[in-house]
Amino acid sequence: MYARLEQADVNGLREAREALSARPPKGRIGLAFVLSGCRNTGARLEVDDTVVSASLTGAENVNCGQAEYFLATFAVAPDDLPDDWTLRETPS
């Protein structure tokens, strides 16, 4: 289900553009999230009732002076999502 995790900084724009431009495989739904973290190595898709979100993984016991931003993309089978799913709203 998980497709890619790219560091979303000015040096990773080409990779981020490629990840967002890619079409998911036939019969899959493409989802993308921008997440803040520090030295993360992966991401997981989370489904809580009908709300779909993502969280970063792999940054245990790190000290970070400044947040890093990551683009996590997923290709999901429709059967893995609730019929009436929505994306989690981000705080404004």
WOFEN-V311787 format. One record per residue. PHI is phi in whole degrees, 0 to 359 (NA if undefined). PSI is psi in degrees with one decimal (NA if undefined). Layout:
PHI:PSI / PHI:PSI
This chain:
NA:-44.2 / 287:134.8 / 254:-58.1 / 207:154.8 / 227:119.6 / 239:138.8 / 290:125.9 / 263:71.3 / 239:-179.7 / 299:-27.0 / 281:-15.8 / 253:18.3 / 297:-39.4 / 298:-46.0 / 296:-41.2 / 295:-42.0 / 298:-42.5 / 298:-44.2 / 297:-39.6 / 283:-24.9 / 276:-21.3 / 293:136.4 / 276:137.3 / 294:156.8 / 303:154.7 / 305:134.1 / 84:8.7 / 241:155.4 / 253:129.9 / 269:130.8 / 232:143.6 / 222:142.0 / 223:139.1 / 259:123.2 / 233:144.7 / 260:143.6 / 192:-154.8 / 205:113.1 / 56:35.5 / 284:152.9 / 240:-6.0 / 198:178.2 / 212:155.1 / 229:145.4 / 275:137.2 / 237:136.4 / 236:115.8 / 242:105.8 / 58:-104.4 / 246:3.9 / 260:125.0 / 255:132.6 / 213:-176.5 / 219:154.4 / 221:154.5 / 275:154.0 / 228:167.3 / 81:30.4 / 228:43.9 / 285:142.0 / 57:43.7 / 245:147.0 / 254:122.3 / 236:124.4 / 278:-23.2 / 212:137.0 / 296:146.4 / 249:154.3 / 245:140.2 / 231:145.8 / 254:115.5 / 252:124.9 / 242:146.4 / 224:148.7 / 240:114.7 / 241:137.2 / 289:136.5 / 305:-31.8 / 292:-17.2 / 276:-5.4 / 245:147.8 / 297:156.0 / 301:-37.3 / 250:40.8 / 290:151.3 / 223:161.4 / 274:144.5 / 295:133.9 / 284:140.7 / 268:146.4 / 297:145.7 / 263:NA
